[in-house]
């Protein structure tokens, strides 16, 4: 369960590019304030991206336990020693912050949810020098994720629409589209592989996580784990 792979977090929060989006966002289903925020990103669009995730042998209901509990998800992520080391704090009713405490940080807001489909707005920033960048880089992103249980396991389709915080950054990044796309694909595959692997392991071996979570002394993560998986025992 332990791994040390260095992903390009810049790709997740900031630079989404590559294939043209083929599915339209359900604008009519969004609340007015969220519709306006999404439209602002689309009006300033720098990149679009989409990828289909490879099937994983994990139940949808199990994975959604972590999607719905980002603080618990981050605590389990840290225990597994996946990198970067994330800390999350939930901001009711539907947002959470993500921070590696070294210059990568952002906010994710869930703006639409139905079975097998979620849409987030991400507002991310990489501080100067964190990824070798000469300037601080920020962006806003719309992320739409469809997922279902197919014959080979859990499958997903992720789409993103990104607006950088300056037109100059958008212009300068264009020659590196293929590189950014490759890093984006690698990181997305890494994220979903780890979440799927961790959630399935927690379902079958909850004691593996319960004891280290107790040592971490995060009462919120402990309460979320007990609600999702039981108190160190298989439910």
For each residue, the residues with C-beta under 8 A, 3 or more apart:
1: 80 197 198 201 208
2: 80 81
3: 80 81 82 194
4: 81 82 83
5: 82 83 190
6: 83
7: 11 12 83 84 183 186 187 190 191
8: 11 12 131 183 184 186 187
9: 12 13 84 100 104 126 131 187
10: 13 14 15 104 126 131 133 137 183
11: 7 8 14 15 16 180 183 184 186 187 188
12: 7 8 9 122 124 184 187 188 191
13: 9 10 98 104 106 122 124 125 126 139 141
14: 10 11 124 126 137 138 139 141 162 164
15: 10 11 47 139 162 164 173 180 184
16: 11 47 48 49 141 160 161 162 184
17: 46 47 48 49 162 173 177 180 181 184
18: 47 48 49 50 51 177 180 181 184 185
19: 22 48 49 50 51
20: 48
21: 24 48 49 50 159 161
22: 19 50
23: 144 159
24: 21 27
25: 30 38 119 142 144 161
26: 29 30 112 119
27: 24 30 35 38 39
28:
29: 26 112
30: 25 26 27 34 35 38 111 112 119
31: 34 35 111
32: 35 36
33: 36 37
34: 30 31 37 38 111 112 121
35: 27 30 31 32 38 39
36: 32 33 39 40
37: 33 34 40 41 111 121 140
38: 25 27 30 34 35 41 42 111 121 142
39: 27 35 36 42 43
40: 36 37 43 44 140 163
41: 37 38 44 45 121 140 141 142 161 162 163
42: 38 39 45 142 161
43: 39 40
44: 40 41 163
45: 41 42 48 161 162 163
46: 17 139 162 163 164 169 170 173
47: 15 16 17 18 160 161 162 170 173 177 180
48: 16 17 18 19 20 21 45 159 160 161 162
49: 16 17 18 19 21 159 160 162 181 184
50: 18 19 21 22 157 158 159 160
51: 18 19 157 158 184 185 188 189
52: 155 156 157 158
53: 56 147 155 156 157 158 188 189 192
54: 155 189
55: 150 152 153 154 155
56: 53 153 154 192 193 196 197
57: 152 153 154 200
58: 62 63 153 154 196 197 199 200
59: 62 63 149 154 200 203
60: 63 64 116 147 148 149 154
61: 64 65
62: 58 59 65 199 200 202 203
63: 58 59 60 66 67 147 154 195 196 199
64: 60 61 67 68
65: 61 62 68 69 199 228 229
66: 63 69 70 72 73 76 195 198 199 228
67: 63 64 70 73 118 195
68: 64 65
69: 65 66 72 73 224 227 228
70: 66 67 73 74 88 90 96 108
71: 74 75 88 89 90 96 218 220 221 224
72: 66 69 75 76 220 221 224 225 228
73: 66 67 69 70 76 77 88 195 198
74: 70 71 77 78 86 87 88 98 221
75: 71 72 78 79 213 216 218 221 225
76: 66 72 73 79 80 198 202 209 213
77: 73 74 80 82 85 86 194 198
78: 74 75 81 82 85 86 87 216
79: 75 76 209 212 213 216
80: 1 2 3 76 77 194 198
81: 2 3 4 78
82: 3 4 5 77 78 194
83: 4 5 6 7
84: 7 9 100 102 104
85: 77 78 100 101
86: 74 77 78 98 99 100
87: 74 78 98 99 100 101
88: 70 71 73 74 96 97 98 99
89: 71 96 97
90: 70 71 95 96 220
91: 95 96 97 107
92: 95
93:
94: 109 110 111
95: 90 91 92 107 108 109 110
96: 70 71 88 89 90 91 107 108
97: 88 89 91 105 106 107 108
98: 13 74 86 87 88 104 105 106 107 108 124
99: 86 87 88 104 105 106
100: 9 84 85 86 87 103 104 105
101: 85 87
102: 84 130
103: 100 126 127 128 129 130
104: 9 10 13 84 98 99 100 124 125 126 127 130 131
105: 97 98 99 100 124 125
106: 13 97 98 99 122 123 124 125
107: 91 95 96 97 98 122 123 124
108: 70 95 96 97 98 120 121 122
109: 94 95 120 121 122 123
110: 94 95 113 118 119 120
111: 30 31 34 37 38 94 119 120 121
112: 26 29 30 34 117 118 119
113: 110 117 118 119
114: 117
115:
116: 60 146 147 148
117: 112 113 114 144 145 146 147
118: 67 110 112 113 144 145
119: 25 26 30 110 111 112 113 142 143 144 145
120: 108 109 110 111 142 143 145
121: 34 37 38 41 108 109 111 140 141 142 143
122: 12 13 106 107 108 109 140 141 142 143
123: 106 107 109 138 139 140 141
124: 12 13 14 98 104 105 106 107 138 139 140 141
125: 13 104 105 106 136 137 138 139
126: 9 10 13 14 103 104 130 131 133 136 137 138
127: 103 104 130 136
128: 103 133 134 135 136
129: 103 132 133 134
130: 102 103 104 126 127 133
131: 8 9 10 104 126
132: 129
133: 10 126 128 129 130 136 137
134: 128 129
135: 128 169
136: 125 126 127 128 133
137: 10 14 125 126 133 164 165 169
138: 14 123 124 125 126 164 165
139: 13 14 15 46 123 124 125 162 163 164 165
140: 37 40 41 121 122 123 124 162 163 165
141: 13 14 16 41 121 122 123 124 160 161 162 163
142: 25 38 41 42 119 120 121 122 160 161 162
143: 119 120 121 122 158 159 160
144: 23 25 117 118 119 158 159 160
145: 117 118 119 120 156 157 158 159
146: 116 117 156 157
147: 53 60 63 116 117 154 155 156 157
148: 60 116 154 155 156
149: 59 60 153 154 155
150: 55 153 154 155
151:
152: 55 57 155
153: 55 56 57 58 149 150
154: 55 56 57 58 59 60 63 147 148 149 150 196
155: 52 53 54 55 147 148 149 150 152
156: 52 53 145 146 147 148 192
157: 50 51 52 53 145 146 147
158: 50 51 52 53 143 144 145 188
159: 21 23 48 49 50 143 144 145
160: 16 47 48 49 50 141 142 143 144
161: 16 21 25 41 42 45 47 48 141 142
162: 14 15 16 17 41 45 46 47 48 49 139 140 141 142
163: 40 41 44 45 46 139 140 141
164: 14 15 46 137 138 139 167 169 170 173
165: 137 138 139 140 169
166: 169 170
167: 164 170 171
168: 171 172
169: 46 135 137 164 165 166 172 173
170: 46 47 164 166 167 173 174
171: 167 168 174
172: 168 169 175
173: 15 17 46 47 164 169 170 176 177 180
174: 170 171 177
175: 172
176: 173 179 180
177: 17 18 47 173 174 180 181
178: 181 182
179: 176 182 183
180: 11 15 17 18 47 173 176 177 183 184
181: 17 18 49 177 178 184 185
182: 178 179 185 186
183: 7 8 10 11 179 180 186 187
184: 8 11 12 15 16 17 18 49 51 180 181 187 188
185: 18 51 181 182 188 189
186: 7 8 11 182 183 189 190
187: 7 8 9 11 12 183 184 190 191
188: 11 12 51 53 158 184 185 191 192
189: 51 53 54 185 186 192 193
190: 5 7 186 187 193 194
191: 7 12 187 188 194 195
192: 53 56 156 188 189 195 196
193: 56 189 190 196 197
194: 3 77 80 82 190 191 197 198
195: 63 66 67 73 191 192 198 199
196: 56 58 63 154 192 193 199 200
197: 1 56 58 193 194 200 201
198: 1 66 73 76 77 80 194 195 201 202
199: 58 62 63 65 66 195 196 202 203
200: 57 58 59 62 196 197 203 204
201: 1 197 198 204 205 208 209
202: 62 76 198 199 205 206 208 209 225 228 229
203: 59 62 199 200 206 229 234
204: 200 201 234
205: 201 202 208 209 234
206: 202 203 209 210 225 229 230 232 233 234 235
207: 210 211 232 233
208: 1 201 202 205 211 212
209: 76 79 201 202 205 206 212 213 225 229
210: 206 207 213 214 225 231 232
211: 207 208 214 215 232
212: 79 208 209 215 216
213: 75 76 79 209 210 216 218 221 222 225
214: 210 211 217 222
215: 211 212
216: 75 78 79 212 213 221
217: 214
218: 71 75 213 221 222
219: 222 223
220: 71 72 90 223 224
221: 71 72 74 75 213 216 218 224 225
222: 213 214 218 219 225 226
223: 219 220 226 227
224: 69 71 72 220 221 227 228
225: 72 75 202 206 209 210 213 221 222 228 229
226: 222 223 229 230 231
227: 69 223 224
228: 65 66 69 72 202 224 225
229: 65 202 203 206 209 225 226 235
230: 206 226 233 234 235
231: 210 226
232: 206 207 210 211
233: 206 207 230
234: 203 204 205 206 230
235: 206 229 230
